[in-house]
Amino acid sequence: MTSPFEEIAGLKNQQVTSSAPMNNKQVPQSSCLAYLEILSNYTSRFKKLRVQDRTEPNNNSEAQVGDQELSAEEIIRVAGARYVQFSSHWYDDYCMPLHPYASGLEVLSEEENKDIELAQFLLAAAERVSCQQYERASRMLLHCLFNSSPGANSIQRTIFHFAQALRERIEKETGNTALMGCAKNIENELRQKMDTRIALTCHQKFPSHQVLQFTGVQAIVEHITYDTKIHVIDLGIRYGIQWTCLMQALAGRNERKVELLKITSIEIAGQPTIEETGKRLKSFAKSLNMPFACKQVYVADMIEITEQQLEIEDDETVAVYSPYILWNMVSRPACMESLMSVIRNIKPTIMIVLEVNANLNSSSFAIRFVESLFLYSVLFDCVETCLKDEISARMATEAILSERIRNIVAAEGGERTVRNVGIEVWRRFFSRYRMVEIGFSESSLYQARLVAREFAGGKFCTLDTNGKCLTVGWKGTPIHSISAWRFV
């Protein structure tokens, strides 16, 4: 039976990995060709380079500063295109391009060309892994690790973490347990240990966080205009900053004053307590003279959530807010089915869904590797720009990103929990529950763009629409999606 979250790609979703080690002299040509085809497909999907901007006169000196550097995504794309073009010239694990500035990129700086070459080594190592040529892959990874580090520029940091993940995959595939990583969820541990100040700093510094928060809250406000008893079910409240915005919007009503705003948060037992969040929200509501109630529902697992725990009253208007929660259940369809059934039964007026818009659920190692390399190179670029003066916050954030890379690249089966899927996949899944996408108003989209411009790095934060969904990206590469839904 086909999984409801299986990605539909332009290529055949070929399985290019195996749990059985092979002799390095045996080259599964079909696997190698599949990797090159996948890489070629992904590199052609991205926007054209802005190389011509460097060769054309520009009287705006301010625009030339920083804007002319290739983004991390462009570095990876150039490396991918160059590798596909000259893959047949790799002998004895060394690159032998026909020209040191292949693809007509003579205008690139020395550092950019070095980064592109290093990315080529990483792509070559991934191809060798997909072809089960582990000894050759290991030699290439040594080169990558020697020439990159967690303290280098964003693209080299990306390469470092991917090289580590590939090395762990090789150890697992060859049965060498000396360097094999453990199966426990280190990402959850890192999140639990993250200092509140660091978490709030990240929230305040990333324009995407503010844009997504504003858009989601505004959509809820527009769909509860005439309702006086409002019940918000938050599947991951954390610090609840978005609900202070909702309170302010509701407090500004001239008519139909709010009789009660109730927020119920679903929390996994054992996670950091969110009681402080509830106290802050109550204090803020009191300052606005708004009738307010806050409740926490603790469960050992999301599959345990029941309608009775949510205590929905007949005269309440319900809104559901799902911030980066559902992707955790893609590998657990029974849990997802249970949660969605509960949500449908409480009849929400609107459901807001925030997710990472990426194809990381494929059974093909090659597809996952290439897709995640593009995605995480952009994320590391974004982190470097937004947290350049916040070293502790940057390191904490990148530690979490590193664990996700490790899970995507090195894990298989039940251990592989990072399985983000794109909005098209969510649409197919939600249609099973007779959910209809309702989109966002032109006014809220316009204001969301104004919010992005308030940030120092806001010019790199790009907003676009995919049907009725809003995508928020970095330097033109979509990363996040926010969509609004109702049941029919």
Secondary structure, DSSP 8 states (H G I E B T S, - for coil): ---TT----SS-------SS---TT---HHHHHHHHHHHHHHHHHS----THHHHS--S-HHHHTTTTS--HHHHHHHHHHHHHHHGGG-BTTB---SSTTGGG-TTS-HHHHHHHHHHHHHHHHHHHHHTT-HHHHHHHHHHHHHT--TTS-HHHHHHHHHHHHHHHHHHHHHT--SS----S-HHHHHHHHS-HHHHHHHHHH-HHHHHHHHHHHHHHHHHSTT-SEEEEEES--TT-HHHHHHHHHHHT-SSS--SEEEEEEEEETTS---HHHHHHHHHHHHHTT--EEEEEEEESSGGG--HHHH---TT-EEEEEEES-GGGGTT-HHHHHHHHHHHHHT--SEEEEEEE------S-HHHHHHHHHHHHHHHHHHHHHHTTT-HHHHHHHHHHHHHHHHHHHH--GGG-------HHHHHHHHHTTTEEE----HHHHHHHHHHHHTSTTGGGEEEEEETTEEEEEETTEEEEEEEEEEE-
